[in-house]
């Protein structure tokens, strides 16, 4: 028989310690976000449909994005046991400079549309965390303002080639003058992808007030207050534009860009040059022979060609072919620190996060970006410890198996 007794006050006291409430609503919701997916849910609640869908969506049926994320889910880790993992080092040298973690913030366009702090929040959070920040040609904060906000951090500039070469070169020269150390030349946008969510939402830059957007704004007053009471949304590197994203891309961007144009850009840029948007081994080889400092395996977050190759699946073969001669970076589909660890284990030197950063931005501005970086950093460290490694250099392909879900038929 179980002997029962009335609880004594001194026994209850340890159980009656209540956690002090967090009165700051933003701080409270960010503390409660434990994953990037949690930040995404907060972002969706707080952001109007058009800008949220611009961030969250991809092209056509959105198969490329779903497949990229599924590829990271379809991995098996192989941990080692009985290792001293009390101290873990997540730092490395990337493109000749130190980074505190194996990821940086990818270039994203129209960022102040997602949340009014925009690129400044991303740049300052990246600088504080010791990781690079990439500013897009389509950014909504100027090259000079990003440099001023993050004077001691690593700032990278992402370039789209325009039909007007003089204007492209002017941007490059501004980035040089502002001290940006790396140029990311994005090569997978000869024309705009079919981003159907944007078309259905009637999204323009800047957002247009319609009966639908006004109704959508009612449960999200903070976003609209910020939008209407801060500097008007515009491209910091372009003239004012009042059409859709696809119309802008098809008007400004040059579909005739070739390797010769890339060589021309390389001759103009004194820093490190990385080509973003590589999707096959042959192009990786040709770029390496051209002497680029790095390449990013990327299908533009699934926002261009739907059913494009999955960067994470390409990674082992590309690293095997060119990894000794140039740095191989990776983006598309990264939502956890484990995704980043798996990428490094299979040979990537570095990774870039886009949506994961923007979900944090939409969830809470600069503090939300800090939280996104903190979540990924914690997940990276924990995954490394559970794998039994203490530095990124110890990660090898032996730690990861890519489980097969989509197995291609042999080519004829």
C-alpha positions in Angstrom: 0.0 0.0 0.0 1.1 3.5 -0.8 1.4 5.7 2.3 -0.1 9.1 1.7 0.2 12.4 3.7 -0.8 16.0 3.4 1.9 18.0 1.6 3.8 20.3 3.9 4.4 24.0 3.0 8.2 23.5 3.0 7.7 20.7 0.4 5.5 22.8 -1.8 7.8 25.9 -1.8 10.2 24.6 -4.4 7.3 23.8 -6.7 5.7 27.2 -6.4 8.3 29.3 -8.1 6.6 31.0 -10.9 8.5 32.4 -13.9 8.4 36.1 -14.1 6.3 37.2 -17.0 7.9 38.9 -20.0 6.0 42.1 -20.4 7.6 43.1 -23.7 5.4 41.4 -26.4 8.1 41.3 -29.0 10.7 39.9 -26.7 8.1 37.3 -25.4 7.2 36.0 -28.9 10.8 35.8 -30.0 11.8 33.9 -26.8 9.1 31.4 -27.5 10.3 30.8 -31.1 12.6 27.8 -30.8 13.0 27.1 -34.6 13.1 29.0 -37.8 9.7 27.5 -38.6 8.4 29.1 -35.4 9.7 32.5 -36.7 8.0 31.8 -40.0 4.6 31.3 -38.3 5.1 34.6 -36.3 6.1 36.4 -39.5 3.0 35.2 -41.3 0.8 36.6 -38.6 2.5 40.0 -38.6 3.1 40.6 -42.3 0.5 41.4 -45.0 -0.1 38.6 -47.5 1.7 40.1 -50.5 5.1 40.7 -48.9 5.0 37.5 -46.9 4.2 35.5 -50.0 6.9 37.3 -51.9 9.4 36.0 -49.3 7.8 32.6 -48.7 6.9 31.6 -52.2 8.9 30.4 -55.2 8.2 29.7 -58.9 5.3 27.9 -60.5 4.3 24.8 -58.5 7.1 25.5 -56.0 8.5 22.0 -56.5 12.2 23.2 -56.4 11.9 24.7 -53.0 10.0 21.8 -51.5 12.5 19.3 -52.9 15.4 21.3 -51.6 14.0 21.3 -48.1 13.0 17.6 -48.3 16.6 16.8 -49.4 17.8 18.1 -46.0 15.2 16.1 -44.2 16.3 13.0 -46.1 19.7 12.8 -44.4 21.0 10.4 -41.9 23.8 11.4 -39.5 26.5 9.1 -38.3 27.7 10.2 -34.8 30.8 9.1 -33.0 30.6 8.5 -29.2 32.9 9.1 -26.2 34.5 12.2 -27.6 35.3 15.3 -25.5 32.9 17.9 -27.0 32.9 20.4 -24.1 34.4 23.0 -26.4 33.1 23.5 -30.0 34.6 25.9 -32.5 32.2 27.0 -35.3 34.6 29.5 -36.9 36.5 29.1 -40.2 38.2 31.1 -42.9 36.0 32.0 -45.9 37.2 33.9 -48.9 40.3 34.9 -47.0 38.5 36.3 -43.9 37.3 34.9 -40.6 33.7 34.0 -40.0 32.3 33.0 -36.6 29.8 30.5 -38.1 29.5 28.6 -41.3 26.7 30.7 -42.7 26.0 34.3 -43.8 23.1 36.3 -44.8 22.1 35.9 -48.5 21.3 38.8 -50.7 17.5 39.5 -50.7 15.6 42.1 -52.6 12.9 44.6 -51.4 13.9 43.8 -47.8 12.3 46.9 -46.3 9.0 45.8 -47.7 9.1 42.7 -45.4 9.8 44.9 -42.4 10.8 48.5 -42.2 14.3 48.0 -40.6 15.2 46.0 -43.7 18.9 45.6 -44.6 20.1 47.7 -41.7 18.7 45.1 -39.3 20.4 42.3 -41.3 23.7 44.0 -41.6 24.0 45.0 -38.0 22.9 41.6 -36.7 25.4 39.9 -39.0 28.2 42.3 -37.9 27.4 41.5 -34.2 27.4 37.8 -34.9 30.7 37.9 -36.9 29.2 36.6 -40.2 29.0 38.2 -43.6 26.0 40.2 -44.8 25.2 40.3 -48.6 23.4 43.4 -50.1 21.3 42.8 -53.2 21.3 44.9 -56.3 17.5 45.0 -55.6 18.1 46.1 -52.0 16.1 48.9 -50.4 19.1 50.4 -48.5 22.0 52.0 -50.2 25.5 50.5 -50.5 26.8 53.4 -48.5 24.2 53.2 -45.7 24.9 49.4 -45.2 28.7 50.2 -45.0 28.0 52.9 -42.4 25.7 50.6 -40.4 28.2 47.7 -40.4 31.6 49.4 -40.6 33.6 46.6 -39.0 31.8 43.7 -40.5 32.2 41.8 -43.7 29.9 43.3 -46.4 29.3 41.5 -49.7 27.6 43.0 -52.7 25.4 41.0 -55.1 25.3 42.1 -58.7 22.8 41.4 -61.4 24.0 42.3 -64.9 21.9 45.0 -66.5 21.4 45.8 -70.1 23.0 49.1 -69.3 26.6 48.0 -68.5 27.7 51.5 -67.4 25.1 51.4 -64.6 26.3 47.9 -63.6 29.9 49.2 -63.4 28.7 52.2 -61.4 27.3 49.9 -58.7 30.5 47.9 -58.7 32.6 51.0 -58.2 30.3 52.2 -55.3 30.8 48.8 -53.6 34.5 49.1 -54.0 34.6 52.6 -52.6 32.4 51.5 -49.6 34.8 48.7 -48.7 32.8 45.7 -49.6 35.2 42.8 -49.8 33.3 40.3 -52.0 31.2 40.5 -55.1 28.5 37.9 -55.7 27.5 37.8 -59.4 24.1 36.1 -59.7 23.8 34.4 -63.1 20.5 32.4 -63.0 18.1 35.3 -63.8 18.1 35.8 -67.6 14.4 36.4 -67.2 12.0 36.4 -64.3 10.7 33.1 -63.0 6.9 32.6 -62.8 6.2 33.6 -59.2 2.5 32.9 -59.2 1.8 34.0 -55.7 3.0 37.5 -56.6 0.8 37.6 -59.7 -2.2 36.4 -57.7 -1.6 38.9 -55.0 -1.2 41.7 -57.5 2.0 42.7 -55.7 3.8 45.8 -56.9 6.8 47.7 -55.6 6.0 49.7 -53.5 2.8 47.9 -52.4 -0.4 49.4 -53.8 -3.3 50.3 -51.6 -6.5 48.5 -52.8 -9.6 47.4 -51.1 -8.0 43.9 -50.7 -4.8 45.2 -49.2 -6.7 47.5 -46.8 -8.8 44.5 -45.6 -5.6 42.4 -45.3 -4.0 45.2 -43.2 -6.7 45.3 -40.5 -5.1 42.5 -38.4 -1.6 43.8 -39.1 -1.6 47.5 -38.1 2.0 47.6 -36.9 3.3 46.7 -40.4 1.2 49.4 -42.1 2.1 52.0 -39.4 5.7 51.3 -40.1 5.2 51.4 -43.8 3.3 54.7 -43.9 5.4 56.6 -41.3 8.9 55.7 -42.5 11.0 56.6 -45.6 9.1 55.6 -48.8 10.0 52.1 -50.1 12.3 52.3 -53.1 15.3 50.6 -54.6 18.5 52.1 -53.2 20.5 51.2 -56.3 17.9 51.8 -58.9 15.5 54.5 -60.1 11.9 54.5 -58.7 9.8 51.6 -60.0 6.1 51.2 -59.7 5.5 47.9 -61.4 5.7 44.2 -60.6 9.0 42.4 -59.7 8.8 40.3 -62.9 8.3 43.4 -65.1 11.3 45.1 -63.5 13.5 42.0 -64.0 12.5 41.6 -67.6 13.0 45.4 -68.3 16.3 45.9 -66.6 18.2 42.5 -66.6 20.2 41.3 -69.6 19.4 37.9 -71.0 22.5 38.0 -73.3 25.0 37.7 -70.4 27.8 35.2 -71.2 31.1 34.1 -69.7 32.8 37.0 -71.5 30.7 39.4 -69.5 31.7 37.6 -66.3 35.4 38.0 -67.3 34.8 41.7 -67.8 33.3 42.1 -64.4 36.1 40.1 -62.9 38.6 42.5 -64.4 36.8 45.5 -62.7 36.5 44.0 -59.2 39.6 44.1 -56.9 38.2 41.8 -54.2 36.9 38.3 -54.0 34.5 37.2 -56.8 31.9 34.5 -56.3 29.4 33.3 -58.9 26.0 32.5 -57.5 23.5 30.3 -59.3 25.6 27.3 -60.4 23.5 24.2 -61.1 25.7 21.7 -62.9 29.2 20.3 -62.7 30.3 21.5 -66.2 29.6 25.1 -65.3 31.4 24.7 -62.0 34.5 23.4 -63.9 34.4 26.3 -66.4 34.0 28.9 -63.7 36.9 27.4 -61.7 39.1 27.5 -64.8 38.1 31.2 -65.2 39.7 31.8 -61.8 36.7 32.8 -59.6 37.3 32.7 -55.9 34.1 30.7 -55.1 30.8 29.6 -56.5 27.4 29.1 -54.9 25.4 26.1 -55.7 21.9 27.6 -55.8 18.6 27.5 -57.7 17.7 30.9 -56.4 15.6 29.5 -53.6 13.4 27.8 -56.2 12.3 31.2 -57.5 13.5 30.9 -61.1 13.3 27.5 -62.9 10.9 25.1 -61.1 12.2 21.5 -61.0 15.7 22.8 -61.1 18.5 20.7 -59.6 18.7 20.4 -55.8 21.9 22.2 -54.7 22.4 19.9 -51.7 22.3 16.8 -54.0 24.8 18.4 -56.4 27.2 19.3 -53.6 29.3 16.1 -53.3 30.0 15.8 -57.1 30.9 19.5 -57.5 33.2 19.4 -54.4 34.9 16.3 -55.8 35.5 18.0 -59.2 36.5 21.6 -58.2 36.6 21.7 -54.4 40.4 21.7 -54.2 40.6 24.7 -56.5 37.8 27.0 -55.5 35.5 27.4 -52.6 32.1 25.8 -52.9 29.2 27.5 -51.1 25.5 26.5 -50.9 22.1 28.0 -50.5 18.4 27.0 -51.0 16.3 25.2 -48.6 18.3 25.7 -45.4 16.0 25.9 -42.4 18.0 24.4 -39.5 21.5 24.3 -38.2 21.6 20.6 -38.9 21.1 21.5 -42.6 24.2 23.7 -42.4 26.3 21.0 -40.6 25.3 18.4 -43.2 26.4 20.8 -46.0 29.8 21.4 -44.4 30.2 17.7 -43.9 29.7 17.0 -47.6 32.3 19.6 -48.6 30.6 23.0 -48.7 32.9 25.7 -47.3 30.1 28.0 -46.5 26.3 28.4 -46.7 23.9 31.3 -47.2 20.5 31.8 -45.6 17.8 33.9 -47.2 14.3 33.1 -46.1 15.4 32.0 -42.6 16.8 35.5 -42.0 13.7 37.2 -43.5 11.4 35.2 -41.3 13.3 36.6 -38.3 13.2 40.1 -39.7 9.4 39.9 -40.3 8.9 38.4 -36.8 10.7 41.1 -34.9 13.0 43.4 -36.8 16.6 43.5 -35.7 15.8 41.4 -32.6 14.2 38.9 -34.9 17.2 38.6 -37.0 19.4 38.2 -33.9 17.0 35.4 -32.8 17.2 33.6 -36.2 21.0 33.7 -36.0 20.9 32.5 -32.4 18.6 29.6 -33.3 20.8 28.4 -36.1 24.0 28.8 -34.1 22.6 26.8 -31.2 21.5 24.1 -33.6 24.9 23.9 -35.3 26.7 23.6 -32.0 24.4 21.0 -30.6 24.5 18.9 -33.8 28.3 19.0 -33.9 28.5 17.9 -30.2 26.1 15.1 -30.9 28.1 14.0 -33.9 31.2 14.0 -31.7 33.2 16.8 -33.5 34.6 19.9 -32.0 35.5 21.9 -35.2 34.1 22.3 -38.7 37.3 20.7 -40.1 36.4 17.5 -38.4 33.2 17.1 -40.3 33.5 14.7 -43.3 31.2 12.9 -45.7 31.4 9.9 -43.4 29.1 11.9 -41.0 26.2 12.1 -43.5 24.3 9.9 -45.8 21.9 11.4 -48.4 18.9 9.1 -48.3 17.4 8.6 -51.7 13.9 9.7 -52.5 14.0 11.1 -56.0 16.4 8.7 -57.9 16.9 9.7 -61.5 16.7 7.2 -64.3 20.0 6.6 -66.1 20.4 9.1 -69.0 20.5 7.6 -72.5 
